[in-house]
C-alpha cells in the first residue's frame, strides 16, 4: 500500500475515546472517536472492546491493519500494575508490535510541551498530576481518591460545597450563600430538600457535577465560604505541581506547568489568579499555562518519542491537530 503506519495513538477518557493513526512521515492518516473507557465499571475486556471499535474505524480510514507502536493514554490507569494489565490487554489485540500504556494525564502534559519535560495538573471530574523528563524519569501520584490523599476535582468540590451548605442550614456551621444557591439550581427551596432528593435518587448521582459551576458562581458573588473552597483548590493544584517539580529536580529550572481539565481550562479568575500567585511563591521558575491542545496529540507525540521519530515528524503531527482545532473554533 506504499505507506508505513508508525503509531496508533489512543486517548481514552471516562467520557470519550479518541484514536489516531500516524504514518512514518508524520501524516495523520486515520482518526476516530469512540465511547468512554471505564474498566472499573465494566471490566478490562469490555472497556477495551469500546476502544477496539474506534481503532477499527481509524485503521479502515488509514488502510492498515496494524502499526509499529501503540501509544495509549488511558483513564483509570492510575497504578503501574494497572498500566501493565491494560498493556497486556491491548497487546493481545495485535494492533501494534509494541504497546506502551500511560495514565491519560500524560497525554495532556505531552500535548502542551515541545519536548517531554514538564509537569501537568489536570482537574476535571477528579484531580491528578504527572511530570516527566527527557531521560525517562517521571513523577506521579496514585490519584484514586481520598485514600490516596487527593482533594479536589469536580466531584470533590461539589461534595465540599454540599457539606458546608448543609451545616449552614441546620446550624452546625457558619452561614454561606451555598445553602441557597445549591438547592436553587435544582428548583428546590432548602438544603433539606436537596439532601432528600439526592439520597432518594430523585436527582441522579451523576448530576452532582452540576453543582461545581454553582460553587464558582457563588464565589464570584463574594461568598466567603465558596471563595475559601476555590482557594483550597488552588493550594492543592500548586502543592501537587511543586512536589512533582521537586521529585524531578526541576524546581530550580524554568519548567512548564500545564493546567488542564474542564475546571482549570475554564480559567475562573479567582482560581487562575490564586494558582499563579502561589506558584510564584513556591516555584518561582515554573511557567504556568493552560493546555488547549487535544490530548490525543499528546498520545501521538509520546508514541513518536518512543520510536525516536525526527523533529519534523513531531512538528507535522502537531500542525495537523492544531489546524483541526483552529478549524473547529471558526
N, C-alpha and C positions, 0 to 999 in steps of 0.2 A: 504493500500500500504506500511505500515511499515515505512513511512518517514513523518516527520512533517516539512512543509515549514515555515520558520520563517520570512524571509524578502524578499520582492521584491524590489530590488534597481533599480532606474531609473536615468540615467544621460542623460538629453535631451538638446542638444545644438542647435544652429541655423543651423548647417550643418548635424548633425547626432545624433542618439539616441542609447545608449547602455543600456541594461537591464540585470539583473542577479537575479536568484532565489537562495537564501541561505537557506540550511537546518538548523535545530536547533543545529546540531553539528558542523556547520561551513563549511560543504561541499557546494561547488557551483555546483548545480545540473542542472542548465539550464541557457543559455545565448543566447542573440540575439542582432542584430543590425538593426536599422531602419533609416528612413529619419529624416530630420531636424524638429525642433519644433519651429514654428513661429506663435503663437497666434495673434500678432498684424496684420499679413498679411492675415491669412486665417480664423481667428476666433478660439475660445477656443475649440469647439467641433471637428472641422476638425483637429486641431492640436493634440488633444488627440486621435483621430482616428489613426493617424500615429503612436503614441506610442502603441496603442492597438494592432496593427499588430505584433510589436516586442514582446509585452507581451504574446500574444497568442502563438507565436513560442517558447518562453522560457518556458512557462507553459507546453507545449506539451513535450518538452525535459525533463522537471523535473517530468512529470507525476502528476501534481497537477492542481487544478482549482482555488485555492486562497491561500493566505498566512495570517500570523498573522498581519503583519505590512507592509505598503508600505512607503518606504523612497524615495521621488522624489526630485531630484535637477534639477531645470528647468531654462533654459534660459528665459528671459523676465519676470521672477517673481521678479520684481525689488522693488515693494512696498508690505507691509503687506496685503493690500486689494487685490492685485493680487495673492498673495500666498493663501489667503482664497478662492478666486474664483476658482483657479486651484485645490485646495484641494477638494473642493466640486465636481468639475467635475470628478476627479479621484475616489472619494469615490462612486460616482454614478455608476461607472463601476464594483463595488463589487469585486475588486481584493484582498482586504485585510480588516480585521476587523477594522484597524485604518490606517490613512493616515497622513503623515507629508510632507509638501512641503517647500522647501527652494530654494533660488537662487542658480544657478549652481556653483557659486564661492565657496560656502560652500563645495561642493564635492571636489574641488581641494585642499582646505585647509585641510579637514579631511584626504584626501588620503596621505598627506605629513607628518602627525604628528602621534605620538604614542598614544596621548590622545587628547581629544577635547580642546586644549589650544594653541592658536597662532593666527597669522594674515596672511592673504594671499592677495597678489595683483596680479590680472590677467590682462594681456594686450595682447589682440588678435585683433579682429576687433574693439572692444571698450576697455574700461578700467573700472575696478571695484576693490573694496577692501572690505573684511569682516574680522571679528575677533570673537573668541569665548573663553569662559572659561568653565571648567567642571561644574560650578554651573549653567550653562544655560544662563549666560549673553552673549550678542552678541553686536558687533559694525558693522555698515554697512552704506552705502551711497545709495541714490536713484539711481545713475548711469544710468540716462536716457538721457544723452547728455548735451549740453551746458546750457540748462535751469536749470539743477541741479548742475552746476558748474564744469562739467567734461571737461578735456582736455587730449587728448592722444588717444591711440588705433590706429590700422592701418588706419582706415578711417580718423581720426583726423590728423595723421602725413602726410598722402597724401594730405589732404586739405591745411595744413600749407605749405608744400613744393611747391604746385601749386601757392599759394598766393605769396610767395617770388619770385618764378621764373617768374611769370607774371609781377610783379613790376620791377624786374631786367631788363627784356627785354624792357619794354616801358619807363624806366627812372624814375619811381616814387620811386623805391627802389635802394639799392646798388647792386653791381654785385654779382652773385653767379653762380657756375657751374651748378646748378639745371636747369637754363634756357636752358641749352644744353642737360643735361642727361635725363630729364624727357621726352621731346618730342622724343629724340633719341630712347627711349625704344619702342616707337610705330612706329619707322621708319619715324618720321616727323622731319622737319628741323627747326621749330621755336615754341615758346610758343603760338604764334597767331594761328598757325595751330592746335596745341593740344587743345587750348581753343575752337576753332570752332568745332573740331571733338567731343569733349565731350559735348558741348552744343547741337549740332545737333544729338547727339547719334549715330554718325558714329562709335565711340568707346563706348561700353556699359558702363553704370554707374558702374556695378559690377567689371569692370576691373580696377577701380581706385586703388584698393588694391595692384595692381602690382607695384605701384609707391613707396610703402614703402621700399621694398628692394633696389630700386634705390636710395632712400634717404640715406640709411645706407651705400651703396657703395660709394656714393659721399662724405659722411662724412669721410669714411676711406681714401679717396684720399686727405683729408685735407681741403675741402671747409669750410670756417668759418661759413657760414650761415647754412649749413647742420649740422655741428657739434653743433651749438647752439641749433638747434631743438632737437637733440638727448639729449643734456644736459638738456633741458627743460623737456623732458620726464622723465629723471632720477629724477629730482626735484619733479615732480608730483607723481611718484611712492613712493618716500620717504615721501612726505607730507601726502599722504593717509595712509601709514603704521604708521607713527608717531602719527597721530590723532587717529587711531584705537587703538594703544597701550595705548595712554593716556586715552581714554574713558574706557578702561578695566582695568586701574590701573596696567598695565604690563610694563610700560616704564622703571621702575627700577628693573625689574626682567629679568633674562635670558629667552628669549622667541623666538621661531622660527618665522621667517618672510618668508613665502613661496612665491616664484615668479613663476607664471605660465602663460599660454597662449603662442601663437606662437612667439610673439615678444620677450618676456623675456626668453622663453625656448631656443631661438636661440643663446643666450649667446654672443651677439655683444660685443666685448671687450670694446669699449668706454662706452656703456650704462652700462654694467656689472660693470666696474671699478668705474664709477661715482656713481652708486647706493650704492656700498659698502662704498665708501668714505663719502657720505652724511649720510648714516645710522650710520657710526662710529662716526660722529659728533653729530647727533641729537638724536640718540637712541643707545648709545654705547653697551647696553646689548642685542640688537637684534642679532639674529643669522640667517643671510640670507641663503637661499638655494633654488635651482631651483627644482620644482616638476616635476618628470618624470613618476610618477605612474598614472595609468588610473583613470580618475575622477569617474567612476562607482564604483571603490573600495571605494572612499570616501562616496558615497551614501550608500553603503552597511554597512560601519562602523558606519555611523550616525544611520542607522536603528538598528544595533546591540546595539548601545548606548541606543537607545530608549527602547528596550526590555530587557535591562540590561543583556546582554549575558556575560558570563565569558571571562576572558582574552584569554584563549586558543582558544575560538571560533573566536575572533578577529584575533588572530595570524594565524589561519588556512585559513581564508578568504584572509588575506594579502599575505600569502605564495602562494595561488592559483594565484592571479593576478600578483604578482611579478615574478612567474615562467613562466606565459604566456607571460609577457613582455620580459623576458630573451630569451624565445624560439623564439619570433618574431625577436629578434635582431641578432640571429645566422645567 
